[in-house]
Amino acid sequence: MSYSHILTGASTSPVRPVIRHITPSDLFQALARGVDDFTAMPSHAIFLCMIYPLLGLIMIAAAAGGTMLPLAFPIAAGFALVGPLAAIGLYELSRRREAGLDSSSSHAFDVLQSPSLGAIVAMGLLLMAIFLLWLAAAEAIYIANFGYRPPASIGQFASDVFNTSAGWSLIIVGTGVGFLFAVVALSIGAISFPLLLDRDVGAAVALATSIRVVATNPTTMALWGFIVAALLVIGSIPFFLGLTVVMPVLGHATWHLYRRAVEPDPNPHPDYQPRQRHHRSAADFPAALFPTRR
């Protein structure tokens, strides 16, 4: 796949998608549709999202010892920055259900057959870069307030953060900087991944369109960001287990939010066709092991 295709999609002169004005009622309707998708496909959602709470626990456990302890909260908070990429399979399931196609769990991986796969990977790498920059910024803020010496224990670290002026400076500055990173991530990831699944427009067009949606609807999208953040916090208690419900609902809802924020393509490209999976019975064994046999 060429670099130009990754950036601009299949067309040499891509048409800018038309942005709609949306209201808070559109957000709540998108959430309702997300809940409906989750209710219709609960096993799919849990299958896709059970790994995310476990991954969050593993990251925090790894960060809780030694010099990495101050990064435990930034890692957990920054996990939301890559949420749009983590939910890519859920967008695909909602897309297929909306189109009346088979939406069994295996079709979540049909994303790998998308003509926009290169652009999706590029956008995912961009979100990962933002996540790493956030961790670097969080570490720099900690060092500016407490120096390079690591905390002696979790209890001592908590006491330093909540009972000292340096700790409150860390909280205030860290929250402000984290908010800026969240705004950037929301602006570039709000609808870019659903758009890439729906149209082969390239990463540059998808990124620009997502920013235009946020710029056209700043108040509504700010509310959406608050709703996402609040639900992720609620889902993280206790031990991230609630994310097994929150993540899929938000993932499905994001697809429906995209549908409300962007006008449908007047000239849709033919839908990509995933590879056909041939049914094999037990009677085919061991012949099915050999690709030349049918």
N, C-alpha and C positions, 0 to 999 in steps of 0.2 A: 504494500500500500504506500503510495507516494506521500510526501510531506504536504503537498498542496491539497490532496484529498483529505488528509487529517484536519487541516486548518479550514478549508472552505467546502468540503463535501464533494458530491459528484458534479455539481454545476460549476462551470468556470466563472459565472457571474451570479452568485447566490442571491436570491430574493430575501429581503428582510421580513421575518414573520411579523404579522400585524398584532400589536399589543392591545389588550382590552383594559378598561378601567374596572377594577373589582372592588367590592365592599366587604366589610366584616361578615355579612351574611354569606358571601361566597366561601369564606374560610370555613364557616360552620357547616355549610353544605358539603364542602370537600371532606371535612372530618367525618360527617355522617356517611358519606360514600365510602370513606376509608374503613369505618367500622363495619359497614355492610360487606365490603370485600373480605375483611378479616373473618367475619362470621361465616361467609360462604366458603372461605379457604383457610380455616384455622390450622389444619395440619401443615399446609404449605408454609404459612407464616412462621410457625414455631420451628419448622425444619430449617428455615432460612436464618432465623434470628436467635435461636438458642445459643449459637456460638458467640454472639456479641456480648451478652452478660458474662459468659465465661472468660472471654478475652479481656474484658474490663477488670475482672477479678485478678487474672494472671498479671496484667500490667501493674496494677496497684500493689500486688504482693511482691513483684519484682522491684518496685520502686520504694517499698517501705523499709528497706534496710540500707544502712550505710549512708553514703553521700547522696543517694538518690531519693531519700525521704522527702526533701522539700519539693520534689517534682511529682509526688503522688497525686495531689489535687489537680495540678495543671494537666497531668496525663488524663485523669478521669474527666475533667471539664473539656479538654481539647478533643476528647473522643467524639464529641458531637460535630466537630469540624469536618470529619470524614464521613458523617452519617449519610449524606446524599449518595456517596459512592457505595456504601455498605448496603443501601436499600435498592440497588439497581435491579436485582432479581424480582423484587416486589413490584416495581414499576412495570416490568414485563408481564407479570401475572395479571395486574390490573388492566393493562393494555389488551391482553388476550381476552379477558373476561368481557371487557367493554365491546370488543369486536365479535363476541359470540364464538370464540375459538376455544379449543380445549385448554383448560388452565390447570392441568395437573402439575404437581410440584416439579417434575423433571423439566418442564418448559421454562422454569426460571433460568435455566442455563442456556436457553436459546439466544440469550444476549451475545453469546460467543459467536453466533452466526450473523449478527447484525452487520450491515454494511458500514455502520458508524463505529465499529469496534475500536479502530485506531484513535478516533476522536474521544471516545469514552475513556480509553486508557490515558490519553493526554490530559484530560480533565481530572482524572483520578490522581495522576502524578502531581498536578497543580495543587489539589487539596492536601495531598500528603506533604508537599513542600510547605504549605501554610501551617500545617500541624507541627512540623519540625521547627519552623521559625517561631511559633508560639512557645514551644518548649525552651528554645534558646533564650527568648525574651524573658520567660518566667524565671529561668536560672539566673539571668543577669540582674533581674529585680531583687531576687533573694540575696545574691552576693553584694549588691549595693547597700542592702540594709543589715545583713548579718555577717558579711565577709565570707571567706572560703572555708571556714571551719564548719564541719558538718555537725548537726545536733547529736547530743549524746543518746537520746532515746525519743520515742514517740511522745511520751509525757512531757519531756523537756521542750520538745519542739512546739507542742500545743501551748504550753505555758508562755514560751517566748513570743508566739504569734499573737495571743490574746491578752497578754499582760504587760506588754512593753510598747513604747512608742514606735520602735522599729517594726514591731509586728503589725501594728495598725497601719503604718506606712506601707508595708508589704501588701496588706489586704486592699487598701484604697487604690494604690498604683496598679497592683496586679489585676484588680477588677476592671479598672479603666482600660488598661491595655488589652485585657481579654475581651472586653466589649468591642473594641475596635477590630480585633481579629474575627470575632463572631459576625460583625457587620460585613466584613469582606467576604467571609465564607458564605453567608446568606446571599449576598449580592451575586456571586458567581455561580453558586450551586443551587439556587432556589428552584429553577425549572430547567437548567441546562441538560441534565441527564435524561429526564423524560422527553425533552425536545429531540435529543439525539436518538432515542429509541423510536420516536415517531417519524423523524425526517433525517435524511442524510445531508445535513447542512454544514458539518464540520465544527471543530472545537471553537474557532474564532467567532462564528455566527452564534453558536449556542451560548458562549460566554457573554457576548454583547447583548443578546436577547434577554438573558437572565438579568443583567444589569439594567436594561431598559424597563423590564417589568417592575423592578424595585424602584427605579426613578419615577416611573409613571404612577405608582401606587405606594408612596413612601409610608403613609400612616397605616394602611392595611397590611403591608408587608412587615412593618415593624411589629404590628400585633401578631402576625404569624410567627415571627421570630420569638416573641415572648411566649406564645402558646407552646411552641416546640421546646423552648428552654424549660418552661414550667413542667411539661409532661415528662421530659427527660429526667428532671430532678425527682419528680414523684416516682417515676419508674425505677430510679436507682436505689430506692428504699424499699425493702432492705436488700443489701447485697446484689443490687442490679437485677434481681429476678423479675421485677415489674417491666423491664425492658423487653421481655419476651412477648408482651402485649403492646406496649407503647411503640416500640420500633416498627412492627408491621403495620399498625394503624396509621402512624405518621407516613410510612412509606407509601401505602396505598393512597392516603389522602393527598400526598404530594403529586401523584399522577393526576388526580382529579382537579387539583389546584392549577396545574399546568393547562388542563383542558379549559378552565375558566379564564385563565389569564392570557391565553394566546389563541387567536383566530385559527380555525382549521385550515389546513393547506388546501387551496383551491385546485391544485394539480398534484395530488398525492402520488408519490412514487409507488410502484408495485411492492407489496409487502415482501420482506425477505422470507425465504422458504427454508426453515431448518431441515436438517437431514432427516429422512424418514427412518424410523426405528422399526425394523422388521421383527414381528413376533416370532419368538422361538420357544418351542416346547421342550420338555425334558427328553422327548424321543429324539431330538436333534443331537443330543450328546452321544459320542464325542465329536461327531462330524462338524458341529458348529464351531469347534476350535480352529478349524482350517478355513481361511478366508476364501479359498477357491471353491469351496463347496456351497451350494445353495439348496 
